[in-house]
Amino acid sequence: MKFTEEHEWLRTDGDVIVVGITAHAAEQLGDVVFVELPEPETKVAKGDDIVVIESVKAASDITAPLDGEIVEVNDALADNPGMVNDDPLGAAWFFKMKIDDMGQLNDHMDEDAYNDMIG
Amino acid sequence: MSELKRTPLYDLHLSLGAKMVPFAGYEMPVQYAPGVMKEHLHTRAAAGLFDVSHMGQVRVDASSLDVAATALERLVPVSVLGLDEGRQRYGLFTDETGGILDDLMIANRGDHLFLVVNAAMKDQDIAHLQAHLIDCQVTPITDRALLALQGPSSEAALETISPGVVDMRFMDVRTLDWQGGELWISRSGYSGEDGYEISVPEGIARAFTEALLGIEAVEAIGLGARDSLRLEAGLCLYGSDIDTTTSPIEAGLAWAIQKPRRSGGDRAGGFPGADRILRELEEGASRHRVGLLPEGRAPMRAGTQLFAGDTAVGEVTSGGFGPSLERPISMGYVSINYAETGTALEADVRGKRLPVTVADMPFRPSTYKR
């Protein structure tokens, strides 16, 4: 599993990656009440704002971790956004994307580096 | 930026695991371990204890209470002379344009008036009072904490450590002794729940707070839930929903202007901005503060623009998620032609037009012990 500076986790699953947010991020956000996901088949560039997460406190964006195409989104989050707090690393994945260059995955942090970052 | 101030309960907040944030010049607890949602729901189900010591407590003395009340009436459109001893009422400082300088609580404590004003406005309010109440002594009270105990279990909880509060009704004010100190208690709050606000000498503030938190029904609640509770109750946040650009009539606060201060009353007008405010009372205002129910799950926060077709009709001033309603809720101002309950509007949320409906407030009925 890889991690971004924006507190996303990236898990490889065949030829796609699954993306969600870390437990640390979920805790910092507080109770999540709304998640807006991109449309499948959307082409995205690294750094594009593609997910909006609203907690009871504020709205925040999640950016595309790499260049590629969204292939599937987790529609269950629309009806049950609280999953992000309950199971951020599992059931509350956000989207799956096909990335243009799998090699770019290595630009992101491993778990130790991420844990160092959040201290 | 000057250093942040701390309330007498700062150390207690840390020991309770609070997440502290800067608010109105103070380091305040925005939430504790359970988080905003659970804290909100606990307050509605049992009792929540809030540290609101950052708010301004002010004493107004004069040669007689009538002199103090008459003087204060020069700054607020409220009947202060009509406020009985042992009673409290909501009030507004208005400016010459009919805007709102701050909202406040005014209590008649027998030989003096006791005011509670917003934290961010207290220096300005005190200067305003001192400048205009020249026949009074205006004294900021800086050696007392202020707590709010809110929710259906508040009465039973406070009664166990401060017997007598059960006899109070909404907006009653009493002084009760606790461990050698005076508690100045009102049956009021800002959550839509029954409850009390308690001014406590700082020397016993921590012990008193711990005594309340020792009661099973009572949990410490942060400012995050205080905001979602007041939003569900349809109550204004100064600086967001009301300010110098909003009049009391636009804000739907005409109820705070009692008959003696209105046209034809014994003491009609005589407060800043009376011309506009009394005219709007008669003729109505061109826009109105309304409740707003977003149709979907996306919260519509402050600043969200509202439309009827292509016409811009207003703006959200507070918005978020209502934990007790399990849905997003907002309030804002709309042109009077679009202010009727049930009016379908659209909100611009991140470039998308989403449906929203004008709704009555409070979103959730209040449970005051009248």
HADDOCK unambig.tbl for C-alpha pairs under 7 A between the chains (distance, minus, plus):
assign (segid A and resid 30 and name CA) (segid B and resid 35 and name CA) 6.51 0.50 0.50
assign (segid A and resid 31 and name CA) (segid B and resid 37 and name CA) 6.39 0.50 0.50
assign (segid A and resid 34 and name CA) (segid B and resid 297 and name CA) 6.13 0.50 0.50
assign (segid A and resid 34 and name CA) (segid B and resid 298 and name CA) 5.92 0.50 0.50
assign (segid A and resid 56 and name CA) (segid B and resid 36 and name CA) 6.95 0.50 0.50
assign (segid A and resid 56 and name CA) (segid B and resid 320 and name CA) 6.54 0.50 0.50
assign (segid A and resid 56 and name CA) (segid B and resid 321 and name CA) 5.81 0.50 0.50
